[in-house]
Amino acid sequence: MSIVMTGGGTGGHLAIIKAVKEHLKSEELVYIGSTQGQDRQWFGEDSDFSQKYFLETRGVVNQGIFGKVKSLWMLIKATNKAIKLLRKHKASVVFSVGGFSSAASSFAAKALRIPLVIHEQNAALGSLNRFLQPYATKFISSYEEDSPIKAYPIKKIFFDNARVREKVETIVFLGGSQGAQAINKLALSLAPKLQDKGIRIIHQAGERNIDEIAKAYEELGIEAEVFGFTDKLSEYMKEADFAIARAGASTLWELSATALPTLFIPYPYAASDHQYYNAQFLVEKDLAWLMRENEIDEDVILGLVEEDMKDRSIGLMEIVEKDGSKQIAKLLTQF
C-alpha cells in the first residue's frame, strides 16, 4: 500500500511524521511538503520515503489582504499538483500533521475521496486542522477525550532515555532549531549563577545564533555546549536534570517521555496561544512550571533548580503513554 505523509513547516509537526514512519517499514511512503519552513531540512535526504515532493505553498494566517490572496492562489495550484501526485502513487491514505504544508494534500485527499487521518499536536487546535476536523476520516489528539488514540507519537529513544531526576547538575535550554531570543537572553543572564552552583549548561541557541551565543559564554568564562539544529536532541535531554524550553507539543511530550522536569516559557505569538495551553496541561497536574516571557523571574528559577525533582520526574513517567506512534502506524495500515 502507499501512504502519503504531509504537513510540517516546523519541527513540532515534522517530529510526528518522523516518529510514526519508524513503524512503517513494509509500506511505500511518500512525503509531500512545502518549499517553505523546515520540510526539506528534515526529509529532503530521508531514504525512508520512496519519493519526496516540496510544493510552492505558504501560510495564509497573519498575512495582509494581498498576501492572503497570493497564498490562496499558491494553495490552489499546489492542490492541483497534489491531486496528480496522489493519483500517481495510488495513495491508500493521507496522514496529515497539520501546518500550512499539509493543506494542499489534505484538500486533494478529500477531492479524491481518499481517507484523511489528521494528527493535532496542540491543546488549542490549529486553524487548518479545526477547519478539516469534520471532514477527517480519523482525528487524533492527545487532549481530546473522543480521540481514537490518546498516546502522543514519540520516538522510542526518548522513552529509552528516561530516568528519574533528583538533584539538578545539568540544565538544558531549548529554544528550538530556530532559537528563542528570550530563552537565549535568560540563559546568558543565569549562566554565572548556575556556574556558582556547579550546574553544567547545554543550550540550543538556534542555527543563526550559535556563534554569537558561544562567544558570549566564552566572554563570561563559562563552558557550555551550544548547538542549533541537531539529531541528538534525545541525548541532550537524557544528560539534563532540568530544562527550560518553549512549549511546542513535540518538545513538551519528548521532555515528558524522558521524565525531564521542565519550566516552560511559551512562544507568546503562537497561533491561538497554543504553547501556553500545551504547558498548562502539565502544570495543572503539578508536573511542570510555566512562565510567560514578560513574567520571567530569575530568582524563582534559581529556587527551582534547588528543588528535588524526583516526584515530578516519576509523575511524568506515569502520565506519558508509550506506543503512540506504533498505534498511529497500525491505524494507517488498515485503509
C-alpha positions in Angstrom: 0.0 0.0 0.0 1.0 3.6 -0.5 0.8 6.0 2.5 1.2 9.7 1.8 2.5 11.8 4.8 2.1 15.5 4.7 2.4 18.6 6.8 5.0 20.4 8.7 6.7 23.8 8.3 8.0 23.5 11.9 9.9 20.8 13.8 6.9 20.2 16.1 4.8 18.9 13.2 7.6 17.1 11.4 8.7 15.2 14.6 5.3 13.4 14.4 6.0 12.1 10.9 9.5 11.0 12.0 8.1 9.1 14.9 5.3 7.3 13.0 7.3 6.3 10.0 9.6 4.3 12.2 6.9 1.7 12.4 6.0 1.6 8.7 8.8 -0.4 7.1 6.7 -2.6 4.7 4.7 0.2 3.1 5.6 2.6 0.3 5.9 6.0 2.0 5.6 9.3 0.1 6.2 12.7 1.6 4.5 15.9 0.3 5.6 19.1 2.0 6.4 22.7 1.2 9.3 24.6 -0.1 8.8 26.9 2.9 9.6 26.0 6.5 11.8 23.1 7.6 10.3 20.3 5.5 13.3 19.9 3.1 15.8 20.2 6.0 14.1 17.3 7.8 13.2 15.0 4.9 15.0 16.1 1.8 17.5 13.3 2.1 15.4 10.8 4.0 15.6 7.4 2.3 12.5 6.0 4.1 10.4 7.9 1.6 10.3 6.5 -1.9 9.5 10.0 -3.2 9.6 13.4 -1.7 7.8 16.5 -3.1 8.1 20.1 -2.0 5.3 22.3 -3.3 5.2 26.1 -3.5 3.0 27.0 -0.6 3.0 29.3 2.4 0.8 30.2 5.3 -2.4 32.2 4.9 -2.8 33.3 8.6 -1.2 36.6 9.6 -1.0 37.9 6.1 -2.4 41.2 4.7 -5.2 41.1 2.2 -2.8 40.9 -0.8 -0.7 38.3 1.0 -3.7 36.1 1.7 -4.8 36.3 -2.0 -1.4 35.2 -3.2 -1.2 32.4 -0.6 -4.6 31.1 -1.6 -3.6 31.2 -5.3 -0.4 29.2 -4.4 -2.6 26.8 -2.5 -5.0 26.2 -5.4 -2.1 25.4 -7.7 -0.4 23.2 -5.1 -3.7 21.3 -4.5 -3.9 20.5 -8.3 -0.4 19.2 -8.2 -1.1 17.1 -5.0 -4.2 15.6 -6.7 -1.9 14.4 -9.6 0.6 13.0 -7.1 -2.0 11.1 -5.0 -3.3 9.5 -8.2 0.3 8.7 -9.4 1.2 6.9 -6.2 -2.3 5.3 -5.8 -2.5 6.6 -2.2 -4.4 4.4 0.2 -4.5 7.1 2.9 -3.1 10.6 3.6 -1.7 11.2 7.0 -1.5 14.9 7.9 0.2 16.5 10.8 -1.2 20.0 10.1 0.5 23.3 9.3 0.3 25.1 6.0 2.5 22.4 4.4 -0.4 19.9 4.7 -3.2 22.0 3.2 -2.7 21.0 -0.5 -2.5 17.3 0.1 -5.4 17.3 2.6 -7.7 19.1 0.2 -6.5 16.7 -2.6 -7.4 13.7 -0.4 -10.9 14.9 0.2 -11.3 15.8 -3.5 -10.3 12.2 -4.4 -12.2 10.6 -1.5 -9.0 9.1 -0.1 -9.1 8.6 3.7 -7.6 11.5 5.6 -6.1 10.9 9.0 -5.1 14.1 10.9 -2.9 14.4 14.0 -3.3 17.6 16.0 -0.4 18.1 18.3 -1.6 21.0 20.4 -4.2 21.6 23.1 -5.5 24.5 21.0 -6.4 23.3 17.5 -4.6 24.9 14.6 -6.8 26.8 12.2 -6.4 24.3 9.3 -7.0 21.3 11.5 -10.0 23.0 13.0 -11.4 23.5 9.5 -10.7 20.0 8.4 -11.7 18.1 11.5 -15.3 17.5 10.4 -14.0 16.0 7.1 -11.3 13.8 8.6 -11.7 10.0 8.5 -9.9 9.9 11.9 -8.9 12.9 14.0 -6.2 12.2 16.6 -5.4 14.4 19.6 -3.9 13.6 23.0 -6.0 16.3 24.5 -9.5 15.3 23.2 -11.5 12.7 25.1 -13.0 11.1 21.9 -9.7 10.7 20.1 -9.3 7.2 18.8 -5.7 7.3 20.0 -4.7 9.3 23.1 -1.0 8.4 23.3 1.3 11.0 21.7 3.6 9.7 19.0 7.1 9.9 20.3 10.2 8.2 19.1 11.2 5.2 21.2 14.6 6.7 22.0 13.0 9.3 24.4 11.4 6.5 26.4 14.6 4.5 26.4 16.5 7.5 27.8 14.1 8.2 30.6 15.5 8.3 34.1 14.4 9.7 37.5 16.0 13.0 38.3 16.7 14.2 41.8 19.4 16.9 42.1 19.9 19.3 39.3 23.5 19.0 38.0 22.9 19.8 34.3 20.4 22.2 32.8 19.3 22.3 29.1 17.9 25.4 27.5 15.7 24.6 24.4 14.7 27.4 22.1 14.1 25.1 19.1 16.3 24.9 16.0 15.4 28.5 15.1 16.3 29.7 18.5 14.3 31.8 21.0 15.7 35.2 22.0 14.0 35.3 25.4 15.5 31.9 26.3 18.9 32.8 24.9 18.9 36.0 27.0 17.7 34.2 30.1 20.4 31.5 29.7 23.2 34.0 29.5 21.9 36.0 32.4 21.6 32.9 34.6 24.9 31.3 33.5 27.2 32.9 36.1 24.9 31.9 38.9 24.4 28.4 37.6 28.2 28.1 37.4 28.4 29.1 41.0 26.1 26.3 41.8 28.2 23.8 39.8 25.4 23.3 37.2 26.5 22.4 33.7 24.8 24.2 30.8 23.6 22.7 27.5 22.0 25.3 25.2 20.0 25.0 21.9 20.6 28.6 20.7 19.3 28.3 17.2 21.2 27.8 13.9 21.6 31.6 13.3 22.7 32.3 16.9 25.3 29.7 17.6 28.4 31.8 17.0 27.0 34.8 18.9 25.9 32.8 21.9 29.1 30.6 22.0 31.2 33.8 22.1 29.0 35.3 24.9 29.7 32.2 27.0 33.4 32.4 26.2 33.4 36.1 27.3 31.7 35.0 30.6 34.4 32.4 31.1 31.8 29.7 31.1 31.9 26.3 29.3 28.6 25.5 27.7 27.6 23.1 25.0 25.9 25.3 22.3 24.1 23.9 19.3 21.3 24.7 16.8 19.5 22.0 14.7 20.5 18.5 15.8 19.5 14.9 15.6 21.0 14.3 19.1 18.2 16.1 21.0 17.2 12.9 22.8 20.8 12.6 24.1 20.9 16.2 25.3 17.6 15.6 27.1 19.0 12.4 28.6 22.0 14.3 30.1 20.0 17.0 31.7 18.2 17.1 35.1 16.1 20.2 34.4 15.0 22.0 31.2 13.9 25.5 30.3 12.0 25.3 27.0 9.4 26.5 24.6 6.2 24.5 24.8 5.7 23.2 21.3 3.8 20.0 21.6 6.5 17.6 20.3 9.1 19.2 22.6 6.8 19.0 25.6 5.9 15.3 25.1 9.5 14.4 24.3 10.7 16.0 27.6 7.9 14.2 29.4 8.8 10.9 27.9 12.4 11.4 29.0 11.0 12.2 32.5 12.8 15.6 32.5 11.2 18.2 34.7 10.7 21.5 32.8 10.0 25.2 33.1 8.1 26.1 30.0 8.3 29.6 28.6 5.7 29.6 25.7 6.2 31.5 22.5 3.9 34.5 23.0 2.8 34.8 19.4 1.9 31.1 18.7 -1.4 30.7 17.0 -4.3 30.6 19.5 -1.6 30.8 22.2 -1.4 27.0 21.9 2.0 26.7 23.6 0.6 28.2 26.8 -2.2 25.7 26.8 0.1 22.8 26.0 2.2 23.6 29.1 -0.9 24.3 31.2 -2.0 20.7 30.6 1.1 19.5 32.6 1.1 22.4 35.1 -2.5 21.5 36.2 -1.1 18.1 37.1 1.7 19.6 39.0 4.3 18.1 36.6 5.8 21.3 35.2 6.3 25.0 35.7 5.1 27.8 33.5 6.2 31.5 33.0 5.1 34.0 30.4 8.0 35.8 28.8 7.0 39.0 30.5 6.8 37.2 33.9 10.3 35.7 33.9 11.7 35.8 37.4 15.3 34.7 37.7 15.2 34.4 41.5 12.3 32.0 41.2 14.1 29.9 38.6 17.2 29.7 40.8 15.0 28.5 43.5 13.5 25.8 41.2 16.9 24.3 40.4 17.5 23.8 44.1 14.3 21.6 44.4 14.3 17.8 44.5 13.0 16.8 41.0 12.1 13.2 42.0 8.3 13.4 42.4 7.8 15.3 39.1 10.2 13.1 37.2 8.3 10.0 38.4 5.0 11.7 37.6 6.0 12.4 34.1 6.9 8.7 33.6 3.4 7.7 34.7 1.5 10.2 32.6 3.0 9.5 29.2 1.7 6.5 27.3 4.1 4.5 25.2 3.5 3.3 21.6 1.5 6.3 20.4 3.5 6.3 17.1 3.0 2.5 16.8 -0.7 2.8 17.3 -1.0 5.5 14.6 1.1 3.4 12.2 -1.2 0.5 12.8 -4.2 2.6 12.1 -2.7 3.9 8.8 -2.2 0.3 7.5 -5.9 -0.5 8.0 -7.1 1.5 5.0 
